[in-house]
Amino acid sequence: MPNEDAASPIPADNPVVVEVTRGDMVESRHRAAYAVCDGEGRVILSGGDTQCPVYARSALKPVQAIALVETGAAEAFALGDGEIALACASHAGEPRHVETVAAWLARLGLSESDLECGPQLPTHEASAEHLLRAGDKPNQLHNNCSGKHAGFLTVARHLGWEPKDYIRLEHPVQQRLLGILESMTGLDLSDAAKGIDGCGIPVIGVPLGNLALAMARFADPYDQPEGRQTAVRRIAQAMAAEPFMVAGSGRFCTEVMQATAGRALVKTGAEGVYCGALPAEGLGIALKVDDGATRAAENLMARLLSRLGVLDEATLARLSARLERPLFNRAGRKVGVVRRATENPF
């Protein structure tokens, strides 16, 4: 049962990083914490309380995908860049996403009914409209996490584990993922806060700074076992090669990876979480917007990438709307912007 009495861990003094204007005044403000570090844990850039535990939600999917490659499951089932990128994805439910997951499951001898993520209407508006006009209902293949779940099922199949209940914390798939998370974050997570994600899998509370460390180790896994180094580089290659699979049309994750040619590997999570890995620099990024606003998380991630020198002038031009996003009313008139807070240091 949910703990209705759980205390909020959100610090009250995180800086205001994004503001939203309407006409002549600022209408809304978003507070956040962020951390950038290298594989040694050295902090390159930070703001707010980076020791506060957060649920990384879907922002951690590239790390969770390590098990798929590290165990040999991806190779055993001849998974290509598209499937491996989907294992890292919060996809929009577009036809290519759905069809690829369905074909992947068939290769395992499984089907949509074996996914335990629940049905979801595609977040891609045109795909959702097409589905409903055809008189069809969304199923578990359309769930934005279906690729991740297919990855978990692949691990279970490869290692001879019972696939049923693979989302439960005590299942060997989730225990393996927990071990990977502990290794990448440098923490013993046995007593960490735990919850259930929207797609049903366990979520673990991890300090933001340690999430940044995990992403730095993903960016450059030099201190990890040889098999993990190979796995991480394979996943990074797949994300860079198939950015559409990681998110979809018009999505920030896809746009950034396309614009940077994979120099920045970024992944969104629910409730205002974003993680990123910069392989060439060996840096990891983690941020959390206190009120869970995606618009603020995307703005802050774009500015961090700019501050870190990852975005050249041409790339900045392509992503300019993410740095100062216009707001329009229903008649199409510009009425405000989502922008850097005036008191923010960068």
C-alpha positions in Angstrom: 0.0 0.0 0.0 1.2 3.6 -0.7 2.6 5.3 2.4 0.3 8.3 2.7 2.4 9.6 5.6 5.7 9.6 3.8 7.6 12.8 4.4 8.5 15.0 1.4 12.3 15.0 0.8 12.2 18.0 -1.5 14.4 20.8 -0.1 12.7 24.2 0.2 15.8 26.1 -0.8 16.6 24.7 -4.3 17.2 27.5 -6.7 14.6 28.9 -9.1 16.1 27.9 -12.5 13.2 28.3 -14.9 10.5 30.9 -15.1 7.4 31.2 -17.3 6.2 34.6 -18.5 2.8 35.7 -19.6 2.6 39.2 -21.0 4.3 41.6 -18.7 5.0 39.4 -15.7 6.5 36.1 -14.6 3.5 33.8 -13.9 5.3 30.6 -12.7 8.7 29.6 -11.3 10.4 26.2 -11.2 13.0 25.2 -8.6 15.4 22.4 -9.2 18.6 20.7 -8.2 21.3 19.5 -10.7 24.7 17.8 -10.6 27.4 17.2 -13.2 30.3 15.0 -12.2 33.1 12.8 -13.7 33.7 9.1 -13.1 35.8 9.9 -10.0 32.8 11.7 -8.4 34.4 15.1 -8.8 31.7 17.7 -9.1 32.0 19.9 -12.2 28.8 21.9 -11.7 25.9 21.7 -9.2 23.0 23.6 -7.8 20.6 22.9 -5.0 20.6 19.9 -2.7 22.3 17.1 -4.6 22.2 14.7 -1.7 18.5 14.6 -1.6 17.3 11.1 -2.8 15.1 11.1 -5.8 13.4 8.4 -7.9 15.1 8.6 -11.3 12.1 7.0 -13.0 12.7 6.5 -16.7 15.8 8.6 -16.8 17.7 5.6 -15.6 16.7 3.3 -18.5 20.1 3.3 -20.2 21.7 2.0 -17.0 18.9 -0.6 -16.6 19.6 -1.8 -20.2 23.1 -2.8 -19.1 21.7 -6.2 -18.0 20.3 -6.9 -21.5 23.8 -6.6 -23.1 26.1 -7.6 -20.2 24.4 -11.0 -19.8 24.7 -11.9 -23.5 20.9 -11.8 -23.9 21.1 -9.1 -26.6 23.6 -11.1 -28.7 21.8 -14.4 -28.1 18.6 -13.0 -29.6 20.4 -11.0 -32.3 19.2 -7.6 -31.2 20.2 -4.6 -33.3 20.6 -0.9 -32.5 16.8 -0.4 -32.8 15.9 -2.9 -30.1 18.7 -1.9 -27.8 17.7 1.8 -28.1 14.1 0.8 -27.4 15.3 -0.9 -24.2 16.4 2.6 -23.1 13.2 4.3 -24.4 10.2 6.2 -23.2 8.9 5.9 -26.7 5.9 7.8 -28.1 4.0 4.8 -29.4 4.6 5.5 -33.0 4.1 2.6 -35.5 7.9 1.8 -35.8 8.2 1.6 -32.0 5.2 -0.7 -31.6 6.0 -2.9 -34.6 9.6 -3.3 -33.4 8.6 -4.4 -29.9 6.0 -6.8 -31.3 8.6 -8.4 -33.6 11.1 -8.6 -30.8 8.7 -10.4 -28.5 7.8 -12.9 -31.3 11.6 -13.7 -31.5 11.4 -14.6 -27.8 8.4 -16.8 -28.3 6.3 -14.3 -26.4 3.6 -11.7 -27.1 2.0 -8.5 -25.9 0.2 -10.4 -23.2 3.6 -11.2 -21.5 4.4 -7.5 -21.0 3.4 -6.4 -17.5 3.6 -2.7 -18.1 -0.1 -2.0 -18.7 -1.8 -0.4 -21.8 -1.2 3.2 -22.7 -2.5 5.5 -25.5 0.4 6.6 -27.7 1.7 10.0 -26.6 2.4 10.8 -30.3 -0.9 12.6 -31.1 -1.2 11.5 -34.7 -0.5 7.8 -33.8 -3.1 8.0 -31.0 -5.7 9.6 -33.4 -5.0 6.9 -36.0 -5.5 4.1 -33.5 -8.7 5.4 -32.2 -10.2 6.2 -35.6 -9.5 2.6 -36.6 -11.6 1.5 -33.7 -8.6 -0.1 -31.9 -7.7 0.2 -28.2 -4.2 0.8 -27.0 -2.4 -2.2 -25.6 0.8 -2.9 -23.7 2.9 -2.5 -26.9 1.9 1.1 -27.0 3.1 1.7 -23.5 6.1 4.0 -23.5 8.1 1.5 -21.5 7.3 -1.6 -23.6 10.9 -1.7 -25.0 12.4 -1.7 -21.5 10.0 -4.5 -20.5 10.9 -6.5 -23.6 14.5 -6.1 -22.5 13.7 -7.5 -19.1 11.9 -10.5 -20.6 14.9 -11.1 -22.9 17.2 -11.3 -19.9 14.8 -13.7 -18.2 14.5 -15.9 -21.3 18.3 -16.0 -21.8 19.1 -16.9 -18.2 16.4 -19.5 -17.9 14.3 -17.5 -15.4 10.5 -17.7 -15.2 9.4 -14.5 -17.0 6.2 -14.1 -15.1 6.3 -11.4 -12.4 9.6 -10.0 -13.8 8.5 -6.6 -12.5 8.6 -7.6 -8.8 11.6 -6.5 -6.7 12.3 -10.1 -5.6 12.4 -11.4 -9.2 16.0 -12.3 -10.3 15.8 -9.8 -13.1 15.1 -6.9 -10.8 17.7 -8.1 -8.3 20.3 -8.1 -11.1 19.3 -4.6 -12.0 19.5 -3.5 -8.3 23.1 -4.8 -8.2 24.0 -2.9 -11.4 22.5 0.3 -9.9 24.5 -0.2 -6.7 27.7 -0.6 -8.6 27.1 2.3 -10.9 26.0 4.7 -8.1 28.6 3.5 -5.6 25.9 2.9 -2.9 24.4 0.1 -0.8 20.7 0.6 -1.6 19.3 -2.1 0.6 17.7 0.5 2.9 16.9 3.1 0.2 13.4 4.4 -0.3 11.5 2.2 -2.7 8.3 2.7 -4.7 6.5 1.5 -7.9 7.0 3.2 -11.2 4.1 4.0 -13.6 4.9 0.8 -15.6 5.0 -1.4 -12.5 8.7 -1.9 -11.9 10.5 -1.0 -8.6 12.0 2.5 -8.3 14.8 3.2 -5.8 15.6 6.5 -4.1 19.1 7.6 -5.0 20.8 11.0 -4.2 21.0 13.2 -7.3 24.8 13.4 -7.1 25.1 9.6 -7.2 22.8 9.5 -10.2 25.2 11.9 -11.9 28.0 9.5 -10.9 26.2 6.6 -12.5 25.8 8.5 -15.7 29.4 9.5 -15.7 30.3 5.8 -15.4 28.0 5.2 -18.3 29.7 8.0 -20.3 33.1 6.4 -19.6 33.0 3.0 -17.9 36.8 2.8 -17.6 36.6 1.6 -13.9 34.0 -1.0 -14.6 34.5 -4.8 -15.3 35.4 -5.5 -18.9 32.0 -7.0 -19.7 30.3 -3.9 -18.4 32.5 -1.6 -20.4 31.6 -3.5 -23.6 27.9 -3.4 -22.7 27.8 0.3 -21.9 29.6 1.2 -25.1 27.2 -1.0 -27.1 24.2 0.7 -25.6 25.6 4.2 -26.2 26.3 3.2 -29.8 22.7 2.1 -30.2 21.2 5.3 -28.7 23.4 7.4 -30.9 22.5 5.4 -34.0 18.7 5.2 -33.3 17.7 8.4 -31.4 14.2 8.1 -32.8 13.7 4.8 -31.0 14.6 6.4 -27.6 11.7 8.9 -27.7 10.2 9.8 -31.1 9.0 12.6 -33.3 9.4 16.1 -31.8 10.8 14.8 -28.5 13.6 16.5 -26.7 15.7 13.4 -26.1 15.6 12.5 -29.8 16.2 16.1 -30.9 19.3 16.5 -28.7 20.9 13.2 -29.8 20.2 13.9 -33.4 21.5 17.5 -33.2 24.7 16.4 -31.3 25.3 13.3 -33.4 25.3 11.3 -30.1 27.8 13.4 -28.3 25.1 14.0 -25.7 23.0 11.0 -24.7 20.0 12.2 -22.7 17.0 10.5 -21.2 13.9 12.0 -19.6 12.0 10.6 -16.6 8.7 11.4 -15.1 8.2 14.1 -12.5 10.9 16.4 -13.8 13.9 14.1 -13.8 16.5 14.2 -16.6 19.8 12.3 -16.9 22.6 12.6 -19.4 25.9 11.1 -20.4 28.7 12.9 -22.4 31.0 10.1 -23.6 33.7 12.3 -25.0 34.0 14.3 -21.8 33.4 11.4 -19.4 30.7 13.4 -17.6 27.3 12.5 -16.2 24.4 14.8 -15.6 21.3 14.4 -13.3 18.7 16.9 -12.5 15.3 17.0 -10.7 12.7 19.8 -11.0 10.9 20.0 -7.7 7.4 20.4 -9.0 7.9 17.7 -11.7 7.5 20.0 -14.7 8.9 18.5 -17.9 9.1 22.0 -19.5 11.5 23.1 -16.9 13.6 19.9 -17.0 14.1 20.2 -20.7 15.1 23.9 -20.4 17.6 23.2 -17.7 19.1 20.2 -19.5 19.5 22.3 -22.7 21.3 25.0 -20.7 23.5 22.6 -18.9 24.6 21.1 -22.2 25.2 24.6 -23.5 27.2 25.5 -20.4 29.3 22.4 -20.8 30.2 23.3 -24.4 28.5 20.3 -25.9 26.3 22.5 -28.2 28.1 24.4 -30.9 26.5 27.4 -32.6 24.7 25.3 -35.3 23.3 22.9 -32.6 22.3 25.8 -30.4 20.4 27.2 -33.3 18.6 23.9 -33.8 17.7 23.8 -30.1 17.0 27.5 -29.5 13.3 26.9 -29.0 14.3 24.6 -26.1 16.4 27.3 -24.4 13.6 29.9 -24.6 10.4 28.1 -25.6 7.5 30.3 -26.7 4.0 29.8 -25.3 1.0 30.2 -27.6 -2.7 30.5 -26.8 -5.2 28.4 -28.6 -5.5 31.0 -31.4 -1.8 30.6 -32.1 -0.8 34.0 -30.6 2.5 34.1 -28.7 1.6 35.0 -25.1 4.8 34.2 -23.1 8.0 32.1 -22.9 9.6 29.4 -20.8 13.1 30.7 -20.1 16.1 30.8 -17.7 15.1 32.4 -14.4 16.6 35.9 -14.2 18.3 35.1 -10.8 19.8 31.9 -12.1 23.6 31.8 -12.4 23.8 30.5 -16.0 
